[in-house]
Amino acid sequence: MSEVVSYRREGEIGVISVNYPPVNALGQGVREGLQSCLREGLADDQAKALVVIGEGRTFPAGADIREFGKPPAGPALPDVINEYESSEKLVIAAIHGTALGGGLEVALGCDYRVALDSAKVGLPEVKLGLLPGAGGTQRLPRLVGAKAALDMIVGGNPVKAKNALEMGIVDDVVSGDLLEGALAYARKLVADKAPLRRIRDLDVQTEEADLFASYEKSIARKQRGFKAPFHCIKAVQAAVELPFEEGMKRERELFGELLVSSESAAQRHVFFAEREVAKVPGLPKDTPKRDVNSAAVIGAGTMGGGIAMNFANAGIPVKILEVKEEALEKGIAIIRKNYENTAKKGRLTQEQVEQRMALIQPTLSYDDLGDVDVVIEAVFENMDVKEAVFKELDRVCKPGAILATNTSTLDVNRIASFTKRPQDVIGMHFFSPANVMKLLENVRGEKTADDVIATVMDLSRRIGKVGVLVGVCHGFVGNRMLHKRQAEAVQLVNEGANPAQVDKVLFDLGFPMGPFAMSDLAGMDVGYRIREELRKENPENAPARNWTDELVENGRMGQKTQAGVFDYKEGDRTPVPSAEVDKIIAKFREENGIATREVTDQEILERCMYVMVNEGAKILEEGIAARPLDVDVIWIYGYGFPVYRGGVLFWADQVGLKTIYDKVSQFHQETGDDVWKPAPLLEKLAKEGKGFYS
Ligand code: NAD
């Protein structure tokens, strides 16, 4: 008899109760207990009907993810659910908390479902690259119709009890005491002599003839490269087209394919990595945190406005400071416009817009910042300007206030040294657009205090970001790797590739856009100005001129001038290859005596990706990132690296580090370029036959 599930009787109703904290996950013990208690209930002559309920905070909330990858131990969940469905006595699921995945599938094996008003139900397996593999794809369509089932299974989002009632997933919603409510419901069924209601015997409703083809089409763009959403559609289609038993077989097959797929392995990796990044190695879990109940942002430009919105969205009052009234008004107007646009799309009410605007307080005076808990500086990327700002902050801010900089390229230690409190200074590197992008690289300076790190990591979560802790170096983790890739992309074009070809290779790998579409979006003048600065400051070591300099000097800055590496039509962001750019590139090659050759797609992939892997290895060696997973999360949330490939370093492991190392060494020999000098860590792992994650 299992200890985690128990059977008792309340009057004429048998109660099967799951008690496996924290979330009653459907591990082996729970499955076994559910089975034996059902048998006990069926054998109990006094019990006229059975209620299944979870103790503690929830009905079983899903599979036990600790069992993933281990050999299966019986009984299998589909078999347990099958026994419930075959029961000769009525079984009622009493749902509270979150009945997700296998939890909802258990409930679907019951005849009726009663939910607490605060409960949620859902089938989120798709988010781990899987599908509900215990009958969910076969039973839910029978209960709610194929279209509604597709929305839930392919979308993966839970629905609230009230909606579940409307959809017909649950039969009753109660408030107060769930067990009382479920027992009352069960007694009434018994009194009414209600018949058994096995979902497998219900007919599936199909609303549209071409539902599945059109559904596939509707998700094709957004779910490009993912396997699970398309397998989910196939499984629901099987529910419509095949008898129940055959549909179950099909579900099993499709589930099995996903379970061993690289896409699901990558998605599960990302799922864990995203949780793991919040835990900073070496920072004790009980490190105290400073209170953050108010914030200030310096600079109301592109980044400052978006950063302020994050705080307002989280309900934290935020002041925003500019030197000139005009810039302040402009910044505030853009924030308002952003909110109004969201309201127009129906995602905010006008009242919420006003509430958020009321949390953002414009100011022209540093003296207004004396009481704030955290300040984020987002002024021009210039050390002198940063120095002036941090000296002012040091003067006015209260002791213990956290002073953060959003710099992308400047030395955080140097910025900290402008204050008399370097322990309170940290980098908070947001990505553009700052109110949208989920990544936040938190940059730990040499002197940053532990409690400042702990506070900022927690604050990241509070304002809806995925915070990753990194160390100080040029470009930190993300941009440092990105710049190497961009340089390689430019060089590939020098040698004979064309920009559209380079972009296509990386788009096909799964990036939302290629390197050149990306630089057109960001504006090519930014990089140009940085290169020009370097050429002035340090001509010996400066980056050589390349064809992109010529583009900028010809007025082609990117999307904002409707011309960059590609052409753009008015109001259209689609990159179109440009004959003018081809000419500029050809002229550049000619003037510099570059003989062109054919560059293969494979070479583009290797050079653009392996250069990042090599740099990533250097970043790990230097301790700029603590773990490979930190690098991977940065690439996924900051640059749209495809989740189904798990991140740059997870992907590298799949390719094989030996393969990558050999190529990196070859490129190094051929070019003599430092960027291709194999990172010792890469060399070591490759020679030991290991990966970043082994
Ligand atoms: P921006 O030019 O759009 O905005 C800068 C704002 O700062 C302007 O509104 C300006 O009036 C104001 N400002 C200048 N000096 C000031 C001072 N002394 N006091 C108060 N306000 C002052 O620039 P941005 O793109 O928002 O960049 C700001 C910072 O964010 C830079 O350090 C940049 O490196 C960093 N950053 C930018 C991006 C990006 O994609 N734009 C991404 C990450 C980080």
Residues whose N, C-alpha, C, O or C-beta is under 5 A from the ligand:
A	BS01	NAD	I298 G299 A300 G301 T302 M303 G304 L321 E322 V323 A327 A378 V379 F380 E381 V385 N406 T407 S408 F430 F431 S432
